[in-house]
């Protein structure tokens, strides 16, 4: 396994952008990221990374493409990203093939910002599931879970919870996700959302209907 040691003090570091981008590491060394604010592209293209790194992300602001095109990580633990504002393509997969092997995503708390394409072209393993996504403050959910046409019908089957209350763009959010059966919407749905590709169950359909907002801007009873 390709392991890297970091013999320098990173405790005062704020910019970790592209730190391991394109590297062949399989595991991330112990590094102090407690003051880190920019984690964009940190592991972009690290195709052999097989273990989710233990990082302090409490002050993180930018997570764009942090794990895009990553390798063999199968599970993402619970994460608190509430200080962040940029989550676009954070876990997006390869545009050529589903080299990303994500199967299970824990509960993730997102901050106020954009999440466009966050899991685009990922979560293709059979029975893939996502926990509670605290996304009430995300304003752009465009292509959030969108799948490639080459891999439609495989992968993601359930999302425990998602909140679209602040989103003004839900375009192609679940496009080609034809294995998705279970999802619970909380909060409200402010703009159009298509689930036509997904064979969701009755309870999931009910939660979507209950979250809809009518033209006057008040919740439907």
C-alpha angles and dihedrals in degrees: 000000000000106000126178128204121205108211093182133086109254096172094110095042118119102173117064095155113148091354093145098014111151093359126140096231118139096190132026119237123233106279130166109238097160092123096038118130103165117056097154115146089353093146099015109153094001089144097175096052104124104167128059107243122243101234134159103237097166095118096036117134105168120047099155112150090347093151101015113150091005122163136236104344108136101180137041115200126219109296134193107208095157093131091058129100104177120059102147113147090350093153100015116151132227115294089219104048138350095264088152111090102196112157106158131033121189128211112307126192111205127197128226110294144068127324100177112159093356095154098014113155094003140099096062100144114112111270095011113176139190126208128213112326110199095204101145091124099045111112101190122045096162110154090350094156100010115152131209115256088236091064103033114136094037134090126006113070104158144028112189095205141349134173122208097175096124099031116117094178123050095155114154090347093151099018113157092002092134095155095058109116107156132042134146121211119203127183116017139313108226102179137029119299128184123212094161094120094052124080093215120179126248096264091052091050090050092052090052092050092047090053094053119113120213126229094270090060096248127120117264113245 
